[in-house]
Amino acid sequence: MNNPQPKKRPLQQLEFICIVVAAMPGILMFTGGRAQNREQAMFRILIFVIGVLGFVAVKIYQQKKQRED
């Protein structure tokens, strides 16, 4: 009856955080409307890019770690 816990992927929580960060500009657009000025638009785009780049970096690390094991 002693079932081992499924092995967690490395940086799984960081992966989820990056997905949420990348989704935030879209959520803001639906809840708060369009960006009011150029600075707001740039900020939302940069937040999306940071989230996507973080997600890609985590995925690359996970693939590299999986090949090592």
PLY file of the C-alpha trace (Angstrom):
ply
format ascii 1.0
element vertex 69
property float x
property float y
property float z
element edge 68
property int vertex1
property int vertex2
end_header
0.00 0.00 0.00
3.04 2.25 0.05
2.73 4.03 -3.30
5.70 6.22 -4.17
4.96 9.82 -5.03
5.29 10.64 -8.73
8.61 12.29 -9.43
8.25 16.04 -9.87
9.95 17.70 -12.79
12.69 20.15 -11.86
11.49 23.76 -11.65
7.84 22.77 -12.08
6.63 25.65 -9.90
8.74 28.18 -11.79
7.26 26.85 -15.03
3.75 27.52 -13.71
4.73 31.02 -12.54
6.10 31.84 -16.01
2.86 30.70 -17.62
0.84 32.91 -15.27
3.14 35.90 -15.91
2.83 35.42 -19.68
-0.98 35.24 -19.39
-1.32 38.37 -17.25
-1.36 40.93 -20.12
-4.23 39.08 -21.77
-6.11 38.87 -18.49
-5.55 42.59 -17.93
-6.84 43.35 -21.41
-10.11 41.49 -20.76
-10.64 42.85 -17.25
-9.16 46.34 -17.48
-9.58 47.17 -21.13
-7.04 48.24 -23.66
-3.84 50.01 -22.74
-4.44 53.73 -22.26
-1.06 54.89 -23.54
2.13 53.70 -25.17
3.90 53.03 -21.85
1.15 50.69 -20.67
1.22 48.82 -23.96
5.01 48.46 -23.84
4.86 47.24 -20.24
2.27 44.58 -21.09
4.28 43.40 -24.09
7.47 43.20 -22.01
5.72 41.23 -19.27
4.45 38.76 -21.88
7.93 38.40 -23.42
9.55 37.88 -19.99
7.00 35.17 -19.15
7.51 33.37 -22.46
11.31 33.56 -22.23
11.21 32.23 -18.68
8.96 29.37 -19.76
11.25 28.49 -22.68
14.32 28.58 -20.41
12.64 26.24 -17.91
11.62 23.83 -20.69
15.17 23.79 -22.10
16.55 23.07 -18.63
14.02 20.28 -18.08
14.89 18.64 -21.40
18.60 18.88 -20.64
18.10 17.43 -17.15
15.93 14.60 -18.53
18.65 13.60 -21.03
21.22 13.47 -18.24
19.10 11.07 -16.16
0 1
1 2
2 3
3 4
4 5
5 6
6 7
7 8
8 9
9 10
10 11
11 12
12 13
13 14
14 15
15 16
16 17
17 18
18 19
19 20
20 21
21 22
22 23
23 24
24 25
25 26
26 27
27 28
28 29
29 30
30 31
31 32
32 33
33 34
34 35
35 36
36 37
37 38
38 39
39 40
40 41
41 42
42 43
43 44
44 45
45 46
46 47
47 48
48 49
49 50
50 51
51 52
52 53
53 54
54 55
55 56
56 57
57 58
58 59
59 60
60 61
61 62
62 63
63 64
64 65
65 66
66 67
67 68
